[in-house]
């Protein structure tokens, strides 16, 4: 559910600010990577 809401927010940001969307997408990916490491995956 959280990731779906995030994607919708990303799409809105992409339409307005492509660069900001890229940064946000990168940060989200980074956050997921950190959470995966925390889970021991």
TORGU-539988 format. One record per atom (N, C-alpha, C, O): residue in one letter; x, y, z; residue number from 1; atom name. Coordinates in steps of 0.1 Angstrom, whole numbers, plus 5000, padded with zeros to 4 digits. Layout:
! TORGU-539988
+------+------+-------+------+------+------+
| resn | east | north |   up | resi | name |
+------+------+-------+------+------+------+
|    a |    X |     Y |    Z |  NUM |   CA |
...
+------+------+-------+------+------+------+
This chain:
! TORGU-539988
+------+------+-------+------+------+------+
| resn | east | north |   up | resi | name |
+------+------+-------+------+------+------+
|    x | 5008 |  4988 | 5000 |    1 |    N |
|    x | 5000 |  5000 | 5000 |    1 |   CA |
|    x | 5009 |  5013 | 5000 |    1 |    C |
|    x | 5006 |  5022 | 4992 |    1 |    O |
|    x | 5019 |  5013 | 5009 |    2 |    N |
|    x | 5028 |  5024 | 5010 |    2 |   CA |
|    x | 5035 |  5027 | 4996 |    2 |    C |
|    x | 5035 |  5039 | 4992 |    2 |    O |
|    x | 5040 |  5017 | 4990 |    3 |    N |
|    x | 5047 |  5019 | 4978 |    3 |   CA |
|    x | 5038 |  5024 | 4967 |    3 |    C |
|    x | 5042 |  5031 | 4958 |    3 |    O |
|    x | 5025 |  5019 | 4967 |    4 |    N |
|    x | 5016 |  5023 | 4957 |    4 |   CA |
|    x | 5013 |  5038 | 4958 |    4 |    C |
|    x | 5013 |  5046 | 4948 |    4 |    O |
|    x | 5011 |  5043 | 4970 |    5 |    N |
|    x | 5009 |  5057 | 4973 |    5 |   CA |
|    x | 5021 |  5065 | 4968 |    5 |    C |
|    x | 5020 |  5076 | 4962 |    5 |    O |
|    x | 5033 |  5060 | 4971 |    6 |    N |
|    x | 5045 |  5066 | 4967 |    6 |   CA |
|    x | 5046 |  5068 | 4952 |    6 |    C |
|    x | 5050 |  5078 | 4947 |    6 |    O |
|    x | 5043 |  5057 | 4945 |    7 |    N |
|    x | 5043 |  5058 | 4930 |    7 |   CA |
|    x | 5034 |  5068 | 4925 |    7 |    C |
|    x | 5038 |  5076 | 4916 |    7 |    O |
|    x | 5022 |  5069 | 4931 |    8 |    N |
|    x | 5012 |  5080 | 4926 |    8 |   CA |
|    x | 5018 |  5094 | 4929 |    8 |    C |
|    x | 5017 |  5103 | 4920 |    8 |    O |
|    x | 5025 |  5095 | 4940 |    9 |    N |
|    x | 5031 |  5108 | 4943 |    9 |   CA |
|    x | 5042 |  5111 | 4934 |    9 |    C |
|    x | 5044 |  5122 | 4929 |    9 |    O |
|    x | 5050 |  5101 | 4930 |   10 |    N |
|    x | 5061 |  5102 | 4921 |   10 |   CA |
|    x | 5056 |  5107 | 4907 |   10 |    C |
|    x | 5061 |  5116 | 4901 |   10 |    O |
|    x | 5045 |  5100 | 4903 |   11 |    N |
|    x | 5039 |  5104 | 4890 |   11 |   CA |
|    x | 5035 |  5118 | 4889 |   11 |    C |
|    x | 5037 |  5125 | 4879 |   11 |    O |
|    x | 5029 |  5123 | 4900 |   12 |    N |
|    x | 5025 |  5137 | 4900 |   12 |   CA |
|    x | 5037 |  5146 | 4900 |   12 |    C |
|    x | 5037 |  5157 | 4893 |   12 |    O |
|    x | 5048 |  5143 | 4907 |   13 |    N |
|    x | 5060 |  5151 | 4908 |   13 |   CA |
|    x | 5067 |  5150 | 4894 |   13 |    C |
|    x | 5072 |  5160 | 4890 |   13 |    O |
|    x | 5067 |  5139 | 4887 |   14 |    N |
|    x | 5073 |  5138 | 4874 |   14 |   CA |
|    x | 5067 |  5147 | 4864 |   14 |    C |
|    x | 5074 |  5153 | 4856 |   14 |    O |
|    x | 5054 |  5149 | 4865 |   15 |    N |
|    x | 5047 |  5158 | 4856 |   15 |   CA |
|    x | 5051 |  5172 | 4858 |   15 |    C |
|    x | 5052 |  5180 | 4848 |   15 |    O |
|    x | 5054 |  5176 | 4870 |   16 |    N |
|    x | 5057 |  5190 | 4873 |   16 |   CA |
|    x | 5072 |  5192 | 4873 |   16 |    C |
|    x | 5077 |  5202 | 4867 |   16 |    O |
|    x | 5080 |  5184 | 4880 |   17 |    N |
|    x | 5094 |  5186 | 4882 |   17 |   CA |
|    x | 5102 |  5173 | 4879 |   17 |    C |
|    x | 5104 |  5165 | 4889 |   17 |    O |
|    x | 5106 |  5171 | 4867 |   18 |    N |
|    x | 5113 |  5159 | 4864 |   18 |   CA |
|    x | 5126 |  5156 | 4872 |   18 |    C |
|    x | 5128 |  5145 | 4877 |   18 |    O |
|    x | 5133 |  5167 | 4875 |   19 |    N |
|    x | 5146 |  5165 | 4882 |   19 |   CA |
|    x | 5142 |  5161 | 4897 |   19 |    C |
|    x | 5149 |  5152 | 4902 |   19 |    O |
|    x | 5133 |  5168 | 4903 |   20 |    N |
|    x | 5129 |  5166 | 4916 |   20 |   CA |
|    x | 5124 |  5151 | 4917 |   20 |    C |
|    x | 5126 |  5144 | 4927 |   20 |    O |
|    x | 5116 |  5147 | 4907 |   21 |    N |
|    x | 5111 |  5133 | 4907 |   21 |   CA |
|    x | 5122 |  5123 | 4907 |   21 |    C |
|    x | 5122 |  5113 | 4914 |   21 |    O |
|    x | 5133 |  5126 | 4899 |   22 |    N |
|    x | 5144 |  5117 | 4898 |   22 |   CA |
|    x | 5151 |  5116 | 4911 |   22 |    C |
|    x | 5155 |  5105 | 4916 |   22 |    O |
|    x | 5153 |  5127 | 4918 |   23 |    N |
|    x | 5159 |  5127 | 4931 |   23 |   CA |
|    x | 5151 |  5120 | 4941 |   23 |    C |
|    x | 5156 |  5111 | 4949 |   23 |    O |
|    x | 5138 |  5122 | 4941 |   24 |    N |
|    x | 5129 |  5115 | 4950 |   24 |   CA |
|    x | 5129 |  5100 | 4948 |   24 |    C |
|    x | 5129 |  5092 | 4957 |   24 |    O |
|    x | 5129 |  5096 | 4935 |   25 |    N |
|    x | 5129 |  5082 | 4932 |   25 |   CA |
|    x | 5142 |  5076 | 4937 |   25 |    C |
|    x | 5142 |  5065 | 4942 |   25 |    O |
|    x | 5153 |  5083 | 4935 |   26 |    N |
|    x | 5166 |  5078 | 4939 |   26 |   CA |
|    x | 5166 |  5076 | 4955 |   26 |    C |
|    x | 5170 |  5066 | 4960 |   26 |    O |
|    x | 5161 |  5086 | 4962 |   27 |    N |
|    x | 5160 |  5085 | 4976 |   27 |   CA |
|    x | 5151 |  5074 | 4981 |   27 |    C |
|    x | 5154 |  5067 | 4990 |   27 |    O |
|    x | 5140 |  5072 | 4974 |   28 |    N |
|    x | 5131 |  5061 | 4978 |   28 |   CA |
|    x | 5138 |  5048 | 4975 |   28 |    C |
|    x | 5137 |  5039 | 4984 |   28 |    O |
|    x | 5145 |  5046 | 4964 |   29 |    N |
|    x | 5152 |  5034 | 4961 |   29 |   CA |
|    x | 5163 |  5031 | 4972 |   29 |    C |
|    x | 5164 |  5020 | 4976 |   29 |    O |
|    x | 5170 |  5042 | 4975 |   30 |    N |
|    x | 5180 |  5041 | 4986 |   30 |   CA |
|    x | 5174 |  5037 | 4999 |   30 |    C |
|    x | 5179 |  5028 | 5006 |   30 |    O |
|    x | 5162 |  5043 | 5002 |   31 |    N |
|    x | 5156 |  5039 | 5015 |   31 |   CA |
|    x | 5152 |  5024 | 5015 |   31 |    C |
|    x | 5153 |  5018 | 5025 |   31 |    O |
|    x | 5147 |  5019 | 5004 |   32 |    N |
|    x | 5143 |  5005 | 5003 |   32 |   CA |
|    x | 5155 |  4996 | 5004 |   32 |    C |
|    x | 5154 |  4986 | 5011 |   32 |    O |
|    x | 5166 |  5001 | 4998 |   33 |    N |
|    x | 5178 |  4993 | 4999 |   33 |   CA |
|    x | 5183 |  4992 | 5014 |   33 |    C |
|    x | 5187 |  4981 | 5018 |   33 |    O |
|    x | 5182 |  5003 | 5021 |   34 |    N |
|    x | 5186 |  5003 | 5035 |   34 |   CA |
|    x | 5177 |  4994 | 5043 |   34 |    C |
|    x | 5181 |  4987 | 5052 |   34 |    O |
|    x | 5164 |  4994 | 5040 |   35 |    N |
|    x | 5154 |  4986 | 5048 |   35 |   CA |
|    x | 5157 |  4971 | 5045 |   35 |    C |
|    x | 5156 |  4963 | 5054 |   35 |    O |
|    x | 5160 |  4968 | 5032 |   36 |    N |
|    x | 5163 |  4954 | 5028 |   36 |   CA |
|    x | 5176 |  4949 | 5036 |   36 |    C |
|    x | 5176 |  4938 | 5041 |   36 |    O |
|    x | 5186 |  4958 | 5037 |   37 |    N |
|    x | 5198 |  4954 | 5045 |   37 |   CA |
|    x | 5194 |  4952 | 5060 |   37 |    C |
|    x | 5199 |  4943 | 5066 |   37 |    O |
|    x | 5185 |  4961 | 5065 |   38 |    N |
|    x | 5181 |  4959 | 5079 |   38 |   CA |
|    x | 5174 |  4946 | 5081 |   38 |    C |
|    x | 5174 |  4941 | 5092 |   38 |    O |
|    x | 5167 |  4942 | 5071 |   39 |    N |
|    x | 5159 |  4929 | 5072 |   39 |   CA |
|    x | 5168 |  4917 | 5070 |   39 |    C |
|    x | 5164 |  4906 | 5072 |   39 |    O |
|    x | 5181 |  4919 | 5067 |   40 |    N |
|    x | 5190 |  4909 | 5065 |   40 |   CA |
|    x | 5189 |  4902 | 5051 |   40 |    C |
|    x | 5192 |  4890 | 5050 |   40 |    O |
|    x | 5183 |  4909 | 5041 |   41 |    N |
|    x | 5182 |  4903 | 5028 |   41 |   CA |
|    x | 5194 |  4905 | 5020 |   41 |    C |
|    x | 5195 |  4901 | 5008 |   41 |    O |
+------+------+-------+------+------+------+
